[in-house]
């Protein structure tokens, strides 16, 4: 299924609407919530009900975010440290079914893989006034987790560009 992640215009913090392929708002990532010393993004449904949150890890050798949905820690997203030839992120889920994200993160063109199979692709819409990303997710995959992971990767890449706007 295809989703669009759209940065909200005129918002405080990093707010994103996530729309389905029919253009209906499905989720909101509310970026205005901060905890002591770290960022916390709140995941809400279209009606404004909190579903979970994305929180920057406090103590980590490298920047990472925890994803919590329904009161459960469902994943930790972090950039791989020792990869000389390409940028890569790991979405560490409980158990052996981690996701890997590879591609051009500065250009916002990358794929998520699990067990060697492509399960989602992310591509930036270059002809849009505000940041917009198309995310195509394979049937049977955890759409909420993959969408939240794409937002986290955007946050981590945004932090690396010195906070001077998105690409």
ZAZA-111120 format. One record per atom (N, C-alpha, C): residue number from 1; residue in three letters; x, y, z. Coordinates in steps of 0.001 Angstrom, whole numbers. Layout:
REM ZAZA-111120
+-----+---------+---------+---------+---------+
! num ! residuo !       x !       y !       z !
+-----+---------+---------+---------+---------+
! NUM !     ala !       X !       Y !       Z !
...
+-----+---------+---------+---------+---------+
This chain:
REM ZAZA-111120
+-----+---------+---------+---------+---------+
! num ! residuo !       x !       y !       z !
+-----+---------+---------+---------+---------+
!   1 !     unk !     852 !   -1172 !       0 !
!   1 !     unk !       0 !       0 !       0 !
!   1 !     unk !     896 !    1233 !       0 !
!   2 !     unk !     441 !    2272 !    -638 !
!   2 !     unk !    1197 !    3525 !    -709 !
!   2 !     unk !     678 !    4518 !     320 !
!   3 !     unk !    1633 !    5150 !    1003 !
!   3 !     unk !    1353 !    6225 !    1949 !
!   3 !     unk !    2163 !    7441 !    1544 !
!   4 !     unk !    1684 !    8604 !    1916 !
!   4 !     unk !    2438 !    9842 !    1734 !
!   4 !     unk !    2700 !   10445 !    3100 !
!   5 !     unk !    3946 !   10778 !    3352 !
!   5 !     unk !    4323 !   11476 !    4578 !
!   5 !     unk !    4543 !   12921 !    4166 !
!   6 !     unk !    3731 !   13831 !    4718 !
!   6 !     unk !    3799 !   15241 !    4349 !
!   6 !     unk !    4105 !   16078 !    5579 !
!   7 !     unk !    5137 !   16887 !    5466 !
!   7 !     unk !    5439 !   17812 !    6551 !
!   7 !     unk !    4353 !   18877 !    6580 !
!   8 !     unk !    3841 !   19167 !    7775 !
!   8 !     unk !    2802 !   20188 !    7902 !
!   8 !     unk !    3417 !   21566 !    7731 !
!   9 !     unk !    2745 !   22410 !    6967 !
!   9 !     unk !    3176 !   23793 !    6828 !
!   9 !     unk !    2824 !   24564 !    8088 !
!  10 !     unk !    3617 !   25556 !    8406 !
!  10 !     unk !    3341 !   26474 !    9511 !
!  10 !     unk !    3146 !   25747 !   10840 !
!  11 !     unk !    3985 !   24779 !   11110 !
!  11 !     unk !    3878 !   24055 !   12378 !
!  11 !     unk !    5101 !   24345 !   13228 !
!  12 !     unk !    4924 !   24245 !   14532 !
!  12 !     unk !    6043 !   24336 !   15456 !
!  12 !     unk !    6615 !   22939 !   15610 !
!  13 !     unk !    7904 !   22797 !   15444 !
!  13 !     unk !    8498 !   21467 !   15534 !
!  13 !     unk !    8290 !   20710 !   14238 !
!  14 !     unk !    8650 !   19452 !   14261 !
!  14 !     unk !    8533 !   18597 !   13087 !
!  14 !     unk !    7222 !   17833 !   13150 !
!  15 !     unk !    6220 !   18311 !   12428 !
!  15 !     unk !    4918 !   17657 !   12363 !
!  15 !     unk !    4730 !   17079 !   10969 !
!  16 !     unk !    4222 !   15852 !   10903 !
!  16 !     unk !    3999 !   15185 !    9637 !
!  16 !     unk !    2615 !   14566 !    9617 !
!  17 !     unk !    1882 !   14775 !    8538 !
!  17 !     unk !     661 !   14001 !    8296 !
!  17 !     unk !    1056 !   12804 !    7459 !
!  18 !     unk !     490 !   11669 !    7753 !
!  18 !     unk !     665 !   10477 !    6933 !
!  18 !     unk !    -695 !   10168 !    6328 !
!  19 !     unk !    -728 !   10155 !    4994 !
!  19 !     unk !   -1976 !    9943 !    4270 !
!  19 !     unk !   -1946 !    8602 !    3549 !
!  20 !     unk !   -3137 !    8021 !    3360 !
!  20 !     unk !   -3214 !    6801 !    2567 !
!  20 !     unk !   -3241 !    7181 !    1088 !
!  21 !     unk !   -3313 !    6169 !     220 !
!  21 !     unk !   -3243 !    6451 !   -1213 !
!  21 !     unk !   -4464 !    7199 !   -1740 !
!  22 !     unk !   -5529 !    7262 !    -968 !
!  22 !     unk !   -6714 !    8035 !   -1364 !
!  22 !     unk !   -6626 !    9486 !    -884 !
!  23 !     unk !   -5533 !    9828 !    -188 !
!  23 !     unk !   -5347 !   11195 !     281 !
!  23 !     unk !   -5974 !   11496 !    1631 !
!  24 !     unk !   -6459 !   10466 !    2329 !
!  24 !     unk !   -7039 !   10668 !    3656 !
!  24 !     unk !   -5950 !   10681 !    4714 !
!  25 !     unk !   -6045 !   11608 !    5672 !
!  25 !     unk !   -5115 !   11629 !    6800 !
!  25 !     unk !   -5351 !   10390 !    7648 !
!  26 !     unk !   -4290 !    9627 !    7887 !
!  26 !     unk !   -4379 !    8384 !    8656 !
!  26 !     unk !   -3672 !    8524 !   10001 !
!  27 !     unk !   -2480 !    9135 !    9984 !
!  27 !     unk !   -1685 !    9307 !   11195 !
!  27 !     unk !   -1101 !   10715 !   11222 !
!  28 !     unk !    -790 !   11167 !   12430 !
!  28 !     unk !     -82 !   12425 !   12629 !
!  28 !     unk !    1134 !   12145 !   13496 !
!  29 !     unk !    2286 !   12650 !   13081 !
!  29 !     unk !    3472 !   12642 !   13928 !
!  29 !     unk !    3584 !   14060 !   14460 !
!  30 !     unk !    3389 !   14217 !   15762 !
!  30 !     unk !    3400 !   15525 !   16412 !
!  30 !     unk !    4784 !   15730 !   17021 !
!  31 !     unk !    5526 !   16686 !   16493 !
!  31 !     unk !    6904 !   16902 !   16907 !
!  31 !     unk !    7098 !   17960 !   17959 !
!  32 !     unk !    6053 !   18413 !   18612 !
!  32 !     unk !    6194 !   19487 !   19585 !
!  32 !     unk !    6491 !   19010 !   21000 !
!  33 !     unk !    6458 !   17723 !   21222 !
!  33 !     unk !    6673 !   17203 !   22582 !
!  33 !     unk !    8162 !   17004 !   22838 !
!  34 !     unk !    8658 !   17589 !   23895 !
!  34 !     unk !   10046 !   17391 !   24291 !
!  34 !     unk !   10080 !   16910 !   25735 !
!  35 !     unk !   10969 !   15964 !   25992 !
!  35 !     unk !   11210 !   15550 !   27356 !
!  35 !     unk !   12554 !   16140 !   27746 !
!  36 !     unk !   12946 !   15982 !   28961 !
!  36 !     unk !   14203 !   16526 !   29428 !
!  36 !     unk !   15361 !   16005 !   28579 !
!  37 !     unk !   16022 !   16891 !   27857 !
!  37 !     unk !   17230 !   16626 !   27083 !
!  37 !     unk !   17052 !   15772 !   25831 !
!  38 !     unk !   15866 !   15364 !   25477 !
!  38 !     unk !   15734 !   14551 !   24268 !
!  38 !     unk !   14400 !   14802 !   23583 !
!  39 !     unk !   14380 !   14497 !   22319 !
!  39 !     unk !   13205 !   14733 !   21508 !
!  39 !     unk !   12229 !   13555 !   21612 !
!  40 !     unk !   10957 !   13879 !   21587 !
!  40 !     unk !    9915 !   12856 !   21599 !
!  40 !     unk !    8850 !   13276 !   20594 !
!  41 !     unk !    8610 !   12435 !   19616 !
!  41 !     unk !    7568 !   12655 !   18627 !
!  41 !     unk !    6389 !   11766 !   18986 !
!  42 !     unk !    5189 !   12311 !   18967 !
!  42 !     unk !    4007 !   11550 !   19358 !
!  42 !     unk !    3281 !   11073 !   18107 !
!  43 !     unk !    2951 !    9791 !   18062 !
!  43 !     unk !    2208 !    9179 !   16963 !
!  43 !     unk !     730 !    9175 !   17337 !
!  44 !     unk !     -95 !    9804 !   16480 !
!  44 !     unk !   -1537 !    9882 !   16732 !
!  44 !     unk !   -2306 !    9364 !   15527 !
!  45 !     unk !   -3534 !    8917 !   15778 !
!  45 !     unk !   -4398 !    8580 !   14652 !
!  45 !     unk !   -5018 !    9879 !   14126 !
!  46 !     unk !   -5808 !    9794 !   13066 !
!  46 !     unk !   -6370 !   10983 !   12428 !
!  46 !     unk !   -7299 !   11760 !   13359 !
!  47 !     unk !   -7873 !   11090 !   14346 !
!  47 !     unk !   -8772 !   11757 !   15296 !
!  47 !     unk !   -8004 !   12419 !   16444 !
!  48 !     unk !   -6692 !   12252 !   16485 !
!  48 !     unk !   -5892 !   12874 !   17537 !
!  48 !     unk !   -5614 !   11986 !   18730 !
!  49 !     unk !   -6017 !   10713 !   18674 !
!  49 !     unk !   -5753 !    9784 !   19777 !
!  49 !     unk !   -4309 !    9300 !   19718 !
!  50 !     unk !   -3617 !    9333 !   20851 !
!  50 !     unk !   -2223 !    8908 !   20881 !
!  50 !     unk !   -2130 !    7391 !   20735 !
!  51 !     unk !   -1305 !    6970 !   19754 !
!  51 !     unk !   -1069 !    5549 !   19514 !
!  51 !     unk !     270 !    5090 !   20062 !
!  52 !     unk !    1204 !    6029 !   20142 !
!  52 !     unk !    2543 !    5696 !   20605 !
!  52 !     unk !    3446 !    6901 !   20484 !
!  53 !     unk !    4769 !    6650 !   20553 !
!  53 !     unk !    5706 !    7755 !   20435 !
!  53 !     unk !    7044 !    7258 !   19908 !
!  54 !     unk !    7808 !    8201 !   19389 !
!  54 !     unk !    9154 !    7974 !   18894 !
!  54 !     unk !   10049 !    8832 !   19770 !
!  55 !     unk !   10988 !    8224 !   20474 !
!  55 !     unk !   11785 !    8967 !   21447 !
!  55 !     unk !   13267 !    8748 !   21197 !
!  56 !     unk !   13998 !    9858 !   21181 !
!  56 !     unk !   15442 !    9788 !   21046 !
!  56 !     unk !   16025 !    9080 !   22260 !
!  57 !     unk !   16956 !    8156 !   22032 !
!  57 !     unk !   17602 !    7468 !   23145 !
!  57 !     unk !   18522 !    8430 !   23858 !
!  58 !     unk !   18489 !    8362 !   25168 !
!  58 !     unk !   19264 !    9290 !   25988 !
!  58 !     unk !   20748 !    8943 !   25998 !
!  59 !     unk !   21050 !    7691 !   26255 !
!  59 !     unk !   22447 !    7268 !   26336 !
!  59 !     unk !   22703 !    6272 !   25214 !
!  60 !     unk !   23496 !    6709 !   24259 !
!  60 !     unk !   23808 !    5854 !   23128 !
!  60 !     unk !   25101 !    6351 !   22491 !
!  61 !     unk !   25917 !    5445 !   21965 !
!  61 !     unk !   27135 !    5850 !   21270 !
!  61 !     unk !   26817 !    6591 !   19980 !
!  62 !     unk !   25667 !    6327 !   19433 !
!  62 !     unk !   25227 !    6981 !   18201 !
!  62 !     unk !   23762 !    7335 !   18357 !
!  63 !     unk !   23330 !    8316 !   17612 !
!  63 !     unk !   21926 !    8732 !   17715 !
!  63 !     unk !   21014 !    7572 !   17365 !
!  64 !     unk !   19979 !    7433 !   18148 !
!  64 !     unk !   19004 !    6366 !   17917 !
!  64 !     unk !   17664 !    6811 !   18479 !
!  65 !     unk !   16616 !    6230 !   17955 !
!  65 !     unk !   15260 !    6478 !   18440 !
!  65 !     unk !   14600 !    5153 !   18785 !
!  66 !     unk !   13828 !    5179 !   19863 !
!  66 !     unk !   12976 !    4045 !   20230 !
!  66 !     unk !   11586 !    4319 !   19687 !
!  67 !     unk !   10934 !    3285 !   19184 !
!  67 !     unk !    9554 !    3395 !   18721 !
!  67 !     unk !    8684 !    2581 !   19668 !
!  68 !     unk !    7671 !    3246 !   20234 !
!  68 !     unk !    6722 !    2600 !   21141 !
!  68 !     unk !    5330 !    2733 !   20533 !
!  69 !     unk !    4608 !    1626 !   20473 !
!  69 !     unk !    3232 !    1617 !   19961 !
!  69 !     unk !    2384 !     807 !   20935 !
!  70 !     unk !    1245 !    1369 !   21326 !
!  70 !     unk !     347 !     661 !   22236 !
!  70 !     unk !     998 !     319 !   23563 !
!  71 !     unk !    1880 !    1180 !   24050 !
!  71 !     unk !    2536 !     939 !   25334 !
!  71 !     unk !    3692 !     -47 !   25278 !
!  72 !     unk !    4029 !    -547 !   24094 !
!  72 !     unk !    5103 !   -1532 !   23935 !
!  72 !     unk !    6265 !    -940 !   23152 !
!  73 !     unk !    7493 !   -1268 !   23565 !
!  73 !     unk !    8673 !    -912 !   22775 !
!  73 !     unk !    8709 !   -1883 !   21600 !
!  74 !     unk !    8556 !   -1364 !   20360 !
!  74 !     unk !    8480 !   -2241 !   19191 !
!  74 !     unk !    9746 !   -2229 !   18353 !
!  75 !     unk !   10593 !   -1189 !   18508 !
!  75 !     unk !   11828 !   -1152 !   17709 !
!  75 !     unk !   12739 !     -24 !   18180 !
!  76 !     unk !   14011 !    -170 !   17815 !
!  76 !     unk !   14994 !     905 !   17962 !
!  76 !     unk !   15634 !    1109 !   16596 !
!  77 !     unk !   15655 !    2360 !   16136 !
!  77 !     unk !   16231 !    2687 !   14834 !
!  77 !     unk !   17556 !    3400 !   15075 !
!  78 !     unk !   18609 !    2887 !   14428 !
!  78 !     unk !   19923 !    3534 !   14563 !
!  78 !     unk !   20709 !    3394 !   13267 !
!  79 !     unk !   21566 !    4383 !   13053 !
!  79 !     unk !   22455 !    4344 !   11899 !
!  79 !     unk !   23595 !    3402 !   12201 !
!  80 !     unk !   23959 !    2574 !   11228 !
!  80 !     unk !   25080 !    1665 !   11405 !
!  80 !     unk !   26373 !    2464 !   11480 !
!  81 !     unk !   27241 !    2081 !   12392 !
!  81 !     unk !   28503 !    2800 !   12596 !
!  81 !     unk !   29563 !    2473 !   11557 !
!  82 !     unk !   29795 !    1216 !   11336 !
!  82 !     unk !   30933 !     806 !   10532 !
!  82 !     unk !   30506 !     303 !    9167 !
!  83 !     unk !   30164 !    1221 !    8311 !
!  83 !     unk !   29796 !     880 !    6950 !
!  83 !     unk !   30474 !    1892 !    6038 !
!  84 !     unk !   31585 !    1496 !    5436 !
!  84 !     unk !   32401 !    2430 !    4666 !
!  84 !     unk !   31812 !    2803 !    3309 !
!  85 !     unk !   31032 !    1942 !    2720 !
!  85 !     unk !   30644 !    2147 !    1333 !
!  85 !     unk !   29245 !    2702 !    1126 !
!  86 !     unk !   28385 !    2577 !    2090 !
!  86 !     unk !   27038 !    3130 !    1939 !
!  86 !     unk !   26423 !    3384 !    3301 !
!  87 !     unk !   25469 !    4297 !    3322 !
!  87 !     unk !   24761 !    4620 !    4552 !
!  87 !     unk !   23683 !    3556 !    4776 !
!  88 !     unk !   23543 !    3128 !    6030 !
!  88 !     unk !   22571 !    2081 !    6332 !
!  88 !     unk !   22029 !    2276 !    7735 !
!  89 !     unk !   20748 !    1977 !    7905 !
!  89 !     unk !   20091 !    2023 !    9203 !
!  89 !     unk !   19572 !     639 !    9539 !
!  90 !     unk !   19542 !     344 !   10834 !
!  90 !     unk !   18946 !    -893 !   11321 !
!  90 !     unk !   17714 !    -551 !   12137 !
!  91 !     unk !   16619 !   -1246 !   11867 !
!  91 !     unk !   15400 !   -1155 !   12671 !
!  91 !     unk !   15376 !   -2446 !   13483 !
!  92 !     unk !   15854 !   -2338 !   14720 !
!  92 !     unk !   16019 !   -3491 !   15600 !
!  92 !     unk !   14699 !   -3772 !   16309 !
!  93 !     unk !   14066 !   -4868 !   15933 !
!  93 !     unk !   12809 !   -5279 !   16558 !
!  93 !     unk !   13097 !   -6468 !   17475 !
!  94 !     unk !   12269 !   -6700 !   18494 !
!  94 !     unk !   12484 !   -7875 !   19339 !
!  94 !     unk !   12467 !   -9148 !   18493 !
!  95 !     unk !   13417 !   -9999 !   18719 !
!  95 !     unk !   13500 !  -11239 !   17951 !
!  95 !     unk !   14402 !  -11093 !   16742 !
!  96 !     unk !   14351 !  -12059 !   15835 !
!  96 !     unk !   15303 !  -12109 !   14717 !
!  96 !     unk !   14859 !  -11382 !   13442 !
!  97 !     unk !   13785 !  -10631 !   13473 !
!  97 !     unk !   13220 !  -10085 !   12240 !
!  97 !     unk !   13515 !   -8608 !   12013 !
!  98 !     unk !   14771 !   -8193 !   12222 !
!  98 !     unk !   15139 !   -6799 !   12034 !
!  98 !     unk !   14969 !   -6367 !   10582 !
!  99 !     unk !   14764 !   -5071 !   10406 !
!  99 !     unk !   14739 !   -4453 !    9085 !
!  99 !     unk !   16067 !   -3741 !    8864 !
! 100 !     unk !   16507 !   -3654 !    7624 !
! 100 !     unk !   17661 !   -2850 !    7224 !
! 100 !     unk !   17163 !   -1838 !    6201 !
! 101 !     unk !   17606 !    -598 !    6332 !
! 101 !     unk !   17270 !     442 !    5355 !
! 101 !     unk !   18557 !     867 !    4681 !
! 102 !     unk !   18561 !     838 !    3332 !
! 102 !     unk !   19739 !    1199 !    2551 !
! 102 !     unk !   19334 !    2072 !    1387 !
! 103 !     unk !   20247 !    2943 !    1006 !
! 103 !     unk !   20015 !    3778 !    -165 !
! 103 !     unk !   20626 !    5139 !      23 !
! 104 !     unk !   20073 !    6119 !    -666 !
! 104 !     unk !   20551 !    7489 !    -574 !
! 104 !     unk !   19642 !    8258 !     375 !
! 105 !     unk !   20078 !    8400 !    1613 !
! 105 !     unk !   19238 !    9043 !    2620 !
! 105 !     unk !   19197 !   10553 !    2437 !
! 106 !     unk !   20273 !   11140 !    1944 !
! 106 !     unk !   20258 !   12580 !    1685 !
! 106 !     unk !   19301 !   12925 !     551 !
! 107 !     unk !   19167 !   12012 !    -407 !
! 107 !     unk !   18215 !   12208 !   -1498 !
! 107 !     unk !   16843 !   11626 !   -1178 !
! 108 !     unk !   16715 !   11012 !      -9 !
! 108 !     unk !   15454 !   10404 !     428 !
! 108 !     unk !   14946 !    9366 !    -571 !
! 109 !     unk !   15855 !    8522 !   -1020 !
! 109 !     unk !   15528 !    7407 !   -1907 !
! 109 !     unk !   16170 !    6163 !   -1302 !
! 110 !     unk !   15362 !    5338 !    -640 !
! 110 !     unk !   15942 !    4161 !       2 !
! 110 !     unk !   14892 !    3068 !     137 !
! 111 !     unk !   15374 !    1875 !     519 !
! 111 !     unk !   14489 !     721 !     674 !
! 111 !     unk !   14701 !      83 !    2037 !
! 112 !     unk !   13635 !    -539 !    2532 !
! 112 !     unk !   13701 !   -1362 !    3734 !
! 112 !     unk !   13730 !   -2822 !    3286 !
! 113 !     unk !   14624 !   -3598 !    3902 !
! 113 !     unk !   14748 !   -5030 !    3608 !
! 113 !     unk !   14573 !   -5815 !    4891 !
! 114 !     unk !   14023 !   -7011 !    4730 !
! 114 !     unk !   13923 !   -7965 !    5829 !
! 114 !     unk !   14193 !   -9341 !    5235 !
! 115 !     unk !   15159 !  -10051 !    5805 !
! 115 !     unk !   15545 !  -11380 !    5312 !
! 115 !     unk !   15865 !  -11357 !    3822 !
! 116 !     unk !   16533 !  -10277 !    3367 !
! 116 !     unk !   16942 !  -10185 !    1964 !
! 116 !     unk !   15841 !   -9792 !     994 !
! 117 !     unk !   14649 !   -9504 !    1480 !
! 117 !     unk !   13506 !   -9162 !     623 !
! 117 !     unk !   13139 !   -7699 !     836 !
! 118 !     unk !   12894 !   -6964 !    -245 !
! 118 !     unk !   12458 !   -5578 !    -148 !
! 118 !     unk !   11023 !   -5553 !     359 !
! 119 !     unk !   10794 !   -4826 !    1464 !
! 119 !     unk !    9451 !   -4773 !    2051 !
! 119 !     unk !    8838 !   -3375 !    1976 !
! 120 !     unk !    9684 !   -2355 !    1683 !
! 120 !     unk !    9158 !    -997 !    1551 !
! 120 !     unk !   10178 !    -137 !     811 !
! 121 !     unk !    9666 !     849 !      83 !
! 121 !     unk !   10520 !    1826 !    -588 !
! 121 !     unk !   10070 !    3226 !    -181 !
! 122 !     unk !   11031 !    4126 !     -88 !
! 122 !     unk !   10755 !    5519 !     263 !
! 122 !     unk !   11353 !    6387 !    -833 !
! 123 !     unk !   10567 !    7337 !   -1325 !
! 123 !     unk !   11039 !    8241 !   -2371 !
! 123 !     unk !   10471 !    9633 !   -2132 !
! 124 !     unk !   11340 !   10630 !   -2203 !
! 124 !     unk !   10918 !   12013 !   -1998 !
! 124 !     unk !   10250 !   12542 !   -3266 !
! 125 !     unk !    9182 !   13311 !   -3071 !
! 125 !     unk !    8533 !   14022 !   -4170 !
! 125 !     unk !    9271 !   15343 !   -4321 !
! 126 !     unk !   10007 !   15499 !   -5399 !
! 126 !     unk !   10853 !   16675 !   -5596 !
! 126 !     unk !   10079 !   17894 !   -6072 !
! 127 !     unk !    8839 !   17742 !   -6474 !
! 127 !     unk !    8077 !   18857 !   -7017 !
! 127 !     unk !    6978 !   19293 !   -6069 !
! 128 !     unk !    7319 !   19388 !   -4800 !
! 128 !     unk !    6356 !   19750 !   -3774 !
! 128 !     unk !    6907 !   20902 !   -2943 !
! 129 !     unk !    6049 !   21820 !   -2532 !
! 129 !     unk !    6447 !   22969 !   -1728 !
! 129 !     unk !    6948 !   22542 !    -351 !
! 130 !     unk !    6334 !   21525 !     215 !
! 130 !     unk !    6753 !   21016 !    1518 !
! 130 !     unk !    7274 !   19605 !    1332 !
! 131 !     unk !    8063 !   19149 !    2309 !
! 131 !     unk !    8627 !   17806 !    2208 !
! 131 !     unk !    7512 !   16774 !    2129 !
! 132 !     unk !    7568 !   15949 !    1095 !
! 132 !     unk !    6596 !   14886 !     889 !
! 132 !     unk !    7344 !   13636 !     453 !
! 133 !     unk !    7040 !   12509 !    1098 !
! 133 !     unk !    7680 !   11243 !     786 !
! 133 !     unk !    6613 !   10211 !     479 !
! 134 !     unk !    6811 !    9465 !    -596 !
! 134 !     unk !    5952 !    8333 !    -896 !
! 134 !     unk !    6591 !    7099 !    -268 !
! 135 !     unk !    5802 !    6337 !     463 !
! 135 !     unk !    6280 !    5110 !    1094 !
! 135 !     unk !    5388 !    3976 !     614 !
! 136 !     unk !    5972 !    3055 !    -147 !
! 136 !     unk !    5248 !    1883 !    -627 !
! 136 !     unk !    5613 !     702 !     256 !
! 137 !     unk !    4596 !      94 !     878 !
! 137 !     unk !    4809 !    -989 !    1841 !
! 137 !     unk !    4161 !   -2261 !    1316 !
! 138 !     unk !    4928 !   -3346 !    1341 !
! 138 !     unk !    4430 !   -4637 !     866 !
! 138 !     unk !    3303 !   -5135 !    1769 !
! 139 !     unk !    2384 !   -5876 !    1172 !
! 139 !     unk !    1289 !   -6478 !    1933 !
! 139 !     unk !    1850 !   -7377 !    3040 !
! 140 !     unk !    1206 !   -7328 !    4196 !
! 140 !     unk !    1586 !   -8181 !    5312 !
! 140 !     unk !    2666 !   -7604 !    6205 !
! 141 !     unk !    3223 !   -6469 !    5830 !
! 141 !     unk !    4255 !   -5836 !    6654 !
! 141 !     unk !    3612 !   -4868 !    7641 !
! 142 !     unk !    4327 !   -4521 !    8695 !
! 142 !     unk !    3848 !   -3629 !    9745 !
! 142 !     unk !    3959 !   -2182 !    9271 !
! 143 !     unk !    2871 !   -1656 !    8720 !
! 143 !     unk !    2879 !    -315 !    8137 !
! 143 !     unk !    3210 !     753 !    9170 !
! 144 !     unk !    2638 !     660 !   10361 !
! 144 !     unk !    2899 !    1676 !   11389 !
! 144 !     unk !    4382 !    1700 !   11740 !
! 145 !     unk !    4989 !     552 !   11923 !
! 145 !     unk !    6411 !     487 !   12259 !
! 145 !     unk !    7272 !    1040 !   11126 !
! 146 !     unk !    6985 !     677 !    9889 !
! 146 !     unk !    7785 !    1150 !    8764 !
! 146 !     unk !    7601 !    2646 !    8530 !
! 147 !     unk !    6389 !    3163 !    8691 !
! 147 !     unk !    6162 !    4601 !    8551 !
! 147 !     unk !    6885 !    5372 !    9658 !
! 148 !     unk !    6782 !    4887 !   10887 !
! 148 !     unk !    7479 !    5526 !   12005 !
! 148 !     unk !    8987 !    5473 !   11781 !
! 149 !     unk !    9498 !    4378 !   11256 !
! 149 !     unk !   10927 !    4253 !   10976 !
! 149 !     unk !   11368 !    5247 !    9914 !
! 150 !     unk !   10552 !    5465 !    8888 !
! 150 !     unk !   10885 !    6450 !    7848 !
! 150 !     unk !   10955 !    7856 !    8433 !
! 151 !     unk !   10053 !    8182 !    9360 !
! 151 !     unk !   10082 !    9491 !   10018 !
! 151 !     unk !   11343 !    9608 !   10877 !
! 152 !     unk !   11703 !    8552 !   11593 !
! 152 !     unk !   12906 !    8569 !   12424 !
! 152 !     unk !   14150 !    8767 !   11549 !
! 153 !     unk !   14235 !    8060 !   10436 !
! 153 !     unk !   15383 !    8216 !    9537 !
! 153 !     unk !   15460 !    9656 !    9033 !
! 154 !     unk !   14310 !   10253 !    8720 !
! 154 !     unk !   14290 !   11659 !    8317 !
! 154 !     unk !   14847 !   12532 !    9439 !
! 155 !     unk !   14440 !   12271 !   10675 !
! 155 !     unk !   14930 !   13045 !   11823 !
! 155 !     unk !   16442 !   12879 !   11988 !
! 156 !     unk !   16935 !   11655 !   11905 !
! 156 !     unk !   18360 !   11403 !   12074 !
! 156 !     unk !   19175 !   12044 !   10955 !
! 157 !     unk !   18694 !   11994 !    9726 !
! 157 !     unk !   19399 !   12632 !    8609 !
! 157 !     unk !   19322 !   14147 !    8720 !
! 158 !     unk !   18198 !   14660 !    9198 !
! 158 !     unk !   18024 !   16105 !    9383 !
! 158 !     unk !   18992 !   16619 !   10434 !
! 159 !     unk !   19196 !   15860 !   11506 !
! 159 !     unk !   20139 !   16251 !   12551 !
! 159 !     unk !   21560 !   16316 !   12000 !
! 160 !     unk !   21891 !   15453 !   11042 !
! 160 !     unk !   23240 !   15416 !   10485 !
! 160 !     unk !   23519 !   16587 !    9550 !
! 161 !     unk !   22472 !   17211 !    9001 !
! 161 !     unk !   22725 !   18313 !    8067 !
! 161 !     unk !   22885 !   19642 !    8786 !
! 162 !     unk !   23047 !   19592 !   10099 !
! 162 !     unk !   23292 !   20790 !   10868 !
! 162 !     unk !   22038 !   21554 !   11217 !
! 163 !     unk !   20879 !   20934 !   10993 !
! 163 !     unk !   19612 !   21576 !   11332 !
! 163 !     unk !   19251 !   22724 !   10417 !
! 164 !     unk !   19841 !   22782 !    9230 !
! 164 !     unk !   19592 !   23891 !    8324 !
! 164 !     unk !   18614 !   23514 !    7222 !
! 165 !     unk !   17510 !   22963 !    7602 !
! 165 !     unk !   16491 !   22637 !    6607 !
! 165 !     unk !   16671 !   21254 !    6060 !
! 166 !     unk !   15626 !   20775 !    5507 !
! 166 !     unk !   15635 !   19429 !    4937 !
! 166 !     unk !   16093 !   19486 !    3500 !
! 167 !     unk !   16488 !   18323 !    2987 !
! 167 !     unk !   16929 !   18229 !    1597 !
! 167 !     unk !   15739 !   18027 !     700 !
+-----+---------+---------+---------+---------+
